[in-house]
Amino acid sequence: MKLNTLVLLFSGVALLATGCKKEKEFDPNAPDALFTNRDTLVNPADDFFMYANGGWFGKNPIPDSERSNGIFRTIQDTINNQIMQICEKSAQAKAEKGSNKQKIGDFYASGMDTIAIDKAGINPLQKEMAKIDAVKDVPSLLNTIAYMHTIGTSPAFGFYLGQDDKISTKYALFFSQGGLGLGNRDYYFNTDAETTNIRAEYVKHMEAMSKLMGNDADVSKKNAVVIMKLETDLARASRKLEELRDPVKNYNKMAIGKFKAMTPNIDWNKVLPQLNVVAKADSVIVGQPEFYASLDKMVTSYSVEEWKTYLKWNLVNSYASFLSSDIEKQNFKFYATVLSGVAKQKPRWKRVVEQTDGSLGELIGQVYVEEYLPKGTKEKLLEIGNNIRDVYAEHIKKLDWMSAQTKAKALNKLSKIVMKVGYPDKWKDMSSVTIDKGSYCANVMAVNKWDYNYMISKYGKPVDRTEWSMYPQTYNAYYNPSNNEIVVPACNILVPGYEGRMPDDAILYGIIGGSTFGHEITHGFDDQGSQYDENGNLNNWWTKEDLKKFKEKTKLIVAQFNKYEALPGKFVNGDATQGENIADLGGVVMGYEAFKKTAQYKENQKIAKLSPDQRYFLAYGYAWMVNIKNESLSQQIMTDVHSPAKFRINGPLSNIPEFYKAFNIKEGSKMRQAEKDRVIIW
């Protein structure tokens, strides 16, 4: 699914750590996080991110087991504790076989049984290993690659079923670039010292993993060289992160026959059935045709034995976290320590809780909603969301750069945005999934197979626009352009520091209003979302003149963020992050405009010696209170379409005159854009 995701907070309505108790009214005399989180030795005109959050960072260093610390980590810890309670209660219950509690409890118990996991070693993958060993030629190789996609791995290429970008009422088959153990193609080619070292460490990691798979030192060294060479060729044919953001250039619909003609060594009519595509498929959408032209050559230029080496690596790499401790620790050493700077693993219970939620979140969500979600959550969220939409409409009507014709279409799209909040009205049926206490790895694979088959089963059926792609306990939100919808899960709706009491409106509108609803609605009008119409179809609804003006404005935000140096010599990728940067700017502006309509703002009510304006912008800063390790920050810059948290605060705010006034940001200050460079879009 094509989701403009946002790793975000979302909280503040019914703010309790546990249970469905009644919240207290806001107490202006209680301790105030916005006031105490600040570092008043920092000038807000120099670095508002550190001014707003530096006090908290000083008291809360990043744990060795985490890549970052801040509001997300704090809230996730609360969620993990609640899910742990659900898991442990389920594990201790004598639940009926096949029931939700039995599946949750047995899945969790299998993950906590380290004795059985270590005893099993790599045996849980023996069936799949044997399938790879049986490969004798190119046709059987392609069949096995396809099969591996059905069990939760993604060798050689990317494949998924989703809504057709140009016919949002129909599902389509999508083929994209993929197959890289390092994820991003730039890791294979950048020549800076850090990336060069990562490549060297990756080869060492593959050697170590090969030994753990039972190979001797010489074979393991040879295997690592082969895999690195093969993946480098896949990477060479792959597009850069910023190039993947153009929905038109990455939409190449073609008949199966044309796809086969483009890749003569790959018979897609035989591969598709191995991907469990039962219904007759007449067309596919190929994201990056040049990648498949290269892959077609590679299936014969590399020997069958070399491909088998790569497939075994891909399989073990995908399931390493669920195998014996020696394999799990080696996997952690590279992917967490080398790539992200995380020194030690999280406690076992937390790792298993997070995986249980990741695999069975649909089942856990049902318990979570019943036992932990405060009443009235949906209503309050919709109230704030609709207020944001109202001010958005006001802004569009007043735009001085957009014609009346395009405004009418923008307003029509805005009015038709569907807001899904809290939790779904119906849950997915996972009754066919079999879970037991036997094998942790087998349980994970069973759910992966179910997920895959659930996805494929949609082919040829009408699109279900009621479906959710997140759980109510997931600390995240998204805009889906194909449905023209925003989805805001209930989660714990917790604002740290305001447990048991309602925050003031500045916090509600800075966090839920600006960083959530305003941000996600703006995704419908960012550089990608603006190319989809009110029905979710990739369809230009702009006049030529208005589109030109819009692109000129987006160029300004790209230029602004290209200047931000996150680490010495490492700058934010303004092209790759522009969609999220546009959404952040639109979100904070719309949240502020909605906040101005509240009694707190109109009465100029001061709380903790802070004016309404100061509280709103500090609340926005609180929404992105994230301190991150340098290694993880470097990884984010290379692989993520979101800017680092510091620039998600400093970047948008530096364009807003009301922010200048609230904190006395004078001309020439770092936190104030020169008027000619100021970005004003929505």
Summary of the structure (lengths in Angstrom):
residues: 682
radius of gyration: 25.3
end to end distance: 26.3
largest distance: 77.2
contacts: 2370
relative contact order: 0.16
helix: 54%
strand: 9%
